[in-house]
Amino acid sequence: MEINNINIEAIVKSIIQEMTTGAEAPKSVTNANTAKVGMMTAKERIEIKEFNIPEISDDEMLVKVEGCGICGTDVHEYKNDPFGLIPVVLGHEGTGEIIKMGKNIKRDSAGKSLNVGDKIVTCIIPCGECPTCLQHPERTNLCENQGIYGLMTDDNIHLNGWFGDYIVIRKNSTVFNVSDMDLHSRVLIEPAAVVVHAVERAKTTGLLKFNSKVLVQGCGPIGLLLLSVLRTMGIENIVALDGNEKRLEMAKRLGATATVNVMKSSSFDETIEKVKDLTDGLGADFAFQCTGSPKAHAGIWKLVRRGGGLCEVGFFVNNGDATINPHFDICNKEITAVGSWVYTPQDYLTTFDFLKRANGLGLPIKELITHEFPLEKLQEALETNIRQEGIKIAIINK
């Protein structure tokens, strides 16, 4: 058998590379040359564009997207571009399969091994240089310059968000191997991490206990997931507050012991009395505000008992000011309040256990995903979310 000079040269180069690097060249299991993305090119306009898949460096990964949830932040960006990102590929609640990885990548951010074929999710990307990162590394969620896939300015790579066929994971990203979880659970990891962080913040007040009477205001995906976290913690008395009866029904299935439909109250004073009737006439021991409504924020202080606590979870964009009475709402009641902002990488590890625990308890967590759309119908999916026709809307790539 003859071996031509070209083949000999290729074999020699391969051997030299392995000898000098001590590792194999980046692996790949795809022959795709291009990838489609759902790019936001103007307010309320999504275009399906196709770009060349770039070469992957020794510190990068190419991931085939399997699914990504639609977040309220995606909707705010879609409607108003408050972050000034246009053009942008949105999607930060995503998950997918590694199909190509650089030789320098060995483990995920928790020390778990990574290989081609593994399923991953991404977290925030701390800058590592700002005062928060340097002086308070346990609070990298407050990094001044943090990045997050799906909220990145477009560049020559383009594959920067999870609303696409593929995404390029850059050097120094926070990545977790979640191959032991099914697709729908993986799609819920990112929003679940938001509420896990909120509960951890609430626990710092010392007011969240087994026998606490807890109020969750707002039963969208965040509120319902937060309610589920409380239930897995063993908290027995949970009141869910919303204006959508279907969401309140889901709240009961996830562990709420009582619900209050604000649309069935003739006034907010009547809502206050309904909540007090469910909490020994006093108000909630602790409350989570999970809407993005300034009016709702102003009202929730009235639903907390004297000496109680409050965690504000709902405002990830500027939706305006809220008016409260510092005397009646804070000082006279001596309320302990905390804010919650996204999550830390450490919260992801807790989130994995929460989702497994919730599934083990039989909570219908995965039923929060009520609508699935292909990438080509991303704009329709966003509009469906805006109309609040479901709970969690997701893009699922077949």
N, C-alpha and C positions, 0 to 999 in steps of 0.2 A: 504494500500500500504506500502511495506517495503522499508526503505531507509538504504542501507548498510553503514558501518562505513567509507568506502573510500569516499563516496559522502558527508557525513556529514563533514568530515575533509576538503574536497575541498571547501565546502560552507563557513565554518568558516574562512578558510584562505583568501578567497575572501573578506569577510566582514571586517576582520581585516585590510587587505590592503587598502580598501577604507576609513576606519576610520582613519588610521594613515597617509595616504598620501593626502587625500582630493581629490583624482582623480581616475579615472578608470585606470585599467591596460592598457598597450599598445594595441591598436586595430589592427586587421588584417582582410583583406578580401581576402587572398590568401592561397592556400594549397600547393603552389610550394615549393619544397625542394632544387632545384638546378636552376642555371641560366647560360645561355650561354653568352659568351662575344667574341668580335673580338679582339684577343690579337696579338699585333705586337711582334713576337718572334725573328726577325732578320730584317735587312734592306730589304725593299720591300717584306716582308713576313708576311701575316696575317693568323693566325690559329684560328678556332672557338673552344674554350675550354669551358668546363662546370665545374662549381664550386658549392659547397654547399652554400646556402644562410645562412649567419651567423645570430646569434641572434641579435636583435636590442636593444641597450641600451635605457635608459630613455631619452637620449639626441640625439637620432638618428632617421632617417627615412629610410624606404625602399620604393623606388619609382619604379614603372613599367614604363620602357622607352617606349615612343610612337614614338619618332622621334629625329633625330639629323643631322644637316647639316655637310658637310665636309668643313673644312677651309683650306686655304693655309698653315697654320701652321701644320695641320695634314699631309699635303703632304710633307712638308719639313722634318718632323720627320720620315715619312714613307720612304723617299728616303735616308736620310743621318744621322738620329738620332743625330742632333746637340745638343740636351739636355742630351744625354747619359741616356735615360730612359728605354731602352730595358731590360726586357720585360715590355710592357705597354699596357693598354687598353686606346685607344685614344677616342676622341669625347668630345668637350666642348660646342657645340652649341645645347645642348639637352633640352628636355622637357618630362615630364611624369606625371603620376598620383600617388599620395601618397596611398600606400596600407597598410602601417603599420607605426605607429609613437609612439615614446616614450612619457611618461606621462608629461615630463617637457616641451614639445613643445606645445605652445599655439598660437603663432603668427609668421608671417613672418618678414622679416627685415624692412618692412615699417609699421609694426603695424597691419597688416590685419590678421584676424583670419585664422588659418589653421586647417583643418580636413581631415580625411581619405576620399579619393575621389577627393580632390582638385588637380588641375593641377599646376605644379610649374616649374620654371627655377632657375638656380643657377648663381651666380656671382663670382667674385674673393673672396678668403679667406684671408683677411689681418691678419698678425701675431699679431698685437696689441702691439708689444714690441719694434720694431725697431725705430730709430730716426724719420723716416717719419711718422709712425703711431702715435707716441707720440706727436710730435711737429707740424705735419701738417695733422691732421685727415681728412681734406677735400681732400687730395691727396693720398688716400690709394692705388691708382693705381700704385704708385711708391714705395710701400712697398718692403723692401729688401728681404723678405722671403715669399711673397705671394704664396698661393696655388691656383690651379684651377683644377676642375675635368676634367679628360681627359689628363692631363699632370702631373700625379702623379706617383711616383715610386711604383711598385707593392709591395703588402704586403700580409698578411694572409687573408685579406678580399677579395681582387682581384676585387671587383665590384666598381672600382674607376673612370671609364669613362662612357660616354653616349653611346658608341658603345657596347650595350649589351641588355639583356632582362630586367635586373634590375640594379639599382645603389643604393649604401648605402650613404646617406647624413650624414656627421659627425657633431659632436658638433661644435658650433660656426661658422657654414657655413652661407653664405649670400644667402637667399632663398626668392623668391617672388611668391605669389599666383597670377596666371594669368588664373584662371578658366573662365574668361569672354572673352578669346580670342580663336580663332580656332587653330587647330594644325599647319597649315602652317605659320600663323602669329607668333606663339610661336617659331617655328624653326628659324625664322629670327630675333628674339629678340637680341641674342648675337652679330651677326655681325652689326645689326642696332645700338647697343649701342656703338660699335667702332666708327661709323661715327658721332653719336650724340656728343660723347666726342670731336671728331676732330673739329666739327663745334663750340662747346663751346670754344675750344682753339682758333680757328680763330677769334671768336668774341672779344677776349681780345685785339686784335690789333686795334680795332676800325675802321677797313677797310671793314667790311662786312655789306653792307647796302642794302636797297630795290633796289636801282638803280645800284648796283655794277655789273660789267661785270666779271663773274666768270668762270674760266677754271677748268674742272675736267679731269685730265690726268689718264687714265686707267679705263676701263669700265667693270671690273670684278664685282663680287658681292659687294665689298666694294665701288667701284666708283659709281656704279649704285644706291646703297642705299644712298650714300652721296648726289648724285644729287637729289634724291627724298626728302631728308631732306631740301635741299636748296629750292626746289620747294614749299614744304609745308610752308616754312617761308615767301613766297611771293617774292622771288628773281626771276626776269623775264628774265634776260639775262644770259644764261648758255651755254657755249661751251664745248662739250664733245670731247675728243681726245683719239683715240684708233686705232688699226690696224685690228680690226675684225668688218666687216660690220654688222653682225647680232647683235652684242652688241651695236653698234652705233644706230641701228634701235630701240633697246629697250631703249636706252638713250633718243631718241626722244619721245617715248611713255611715259616716266617718266618725261618729262618736259624740255629736252634740246631744246634750240631754234636754235642751229646750231651744226654741227658735222664736225670733220676733221679726215679723215682716213690717218694715217701717211704712210700706205703702198702705197698710191696713190701719194705721193710726191717723186720727183726725188732726193731730198736732204732735210736735216734738215732745211736749209735756206729757202726752199720753204714752209715747214711747219710753220716756223716763220712768213713768209709773209701772209700765209692763216689766221693765228690767228690774226695778226695785222689788216687784212682787216675786220675781224669780230668785232674788238674792237676799232673802230675809228682811226686806224693806230698807236695805242699806245702800245697795249698789254693788258693783263688782269689786272683788278684792284686787283683781288685776285685769287690765284691758289691753287688747292689741288692735291698733287702728290700721287696717289693711287696704283702705281705699286711697285714691289720689284726689279726693275732694276736700278742699279747704273747709267747706261747711261741715262735712263729717268730722274733720279734726276738731273744729270748734265745739261740736256737740259732745264728743266722747268724754270730755272732762266731767260733764254732768252725770255720766253713767257710772262713775267710779266712787266708791265709798270714801269717807274720811280716813286717811292713813293708808289708802290703797296705792296702786301703781299703774303705770301706763307705758307702753312701748309703741312708738310711732314707726311704722314699717312702710307706709304707702307711697311716700313721695320720692321717687327716683328722678323726677324732672320737676322744674319749677312750674307749679300749677297755680301760683298766687298765694296771697297772704290769708291767714285765718285770724279771726278776732276771738280772744278769750278774755275773761275777767280775772286778772291776777289775784285779786282778793278771794273771790268765791271759788275759783277753779284750782288755785295752787296753794296759797298761803293758809287760808282758813281750813282747807282739807288736808294740808301737809302731804300733798301728792308727791310720790317719787317717780320721775319720768326719765326714760332713756330713749335715745334714737338708735336706729339700726341702719347700717349702710352695707349693702351687698353681703360679702362673705370673705373669709380668709381661706387659704388652701387647707388649713387644719380643719375647717368646718366641713370640707368635702368628705373627710374620713368619717366623721360622725354621721354625715348624710347617708353614706353607703349603708351603715348599720341601721339607720332609721328606716330606710326603704325596705330592707330585708325584714326588719322587725314588723313593719306595717303589713307586709305581704303575709308574714307568718301568722299574724293575728287575724287575717282574713279581711282587713280593711280594703275596700274597693279602690285603692289608690290609682291603679292603671285606668280605671273607668273615667278618670278626670280628662283623659284624652278623648274628646267626643267627636272630633272631626279630623280626617286625614285628607291631605291634598298632595298631588304630585308637584314637583318644582315648577312646571309650566303654568300652574294655576296659583302661583304665589300671591298675585295681586287679589284674586278672588278670596284666597284664604285670609288675607289681611282685612278685607272688607267684611268677611264673615265674623272675624274677631271684633271689629268695630261695632257691628250690629248686635253683639253679645248673643249670638244664636247658639253658642255652645259654651263649654268651660275652657278647656285647653285645646287650641287648634294646632295641628302639627303638619309639617311637610315631611312626608315619608317617601324615600326613593326606593322604588321597586327594583 
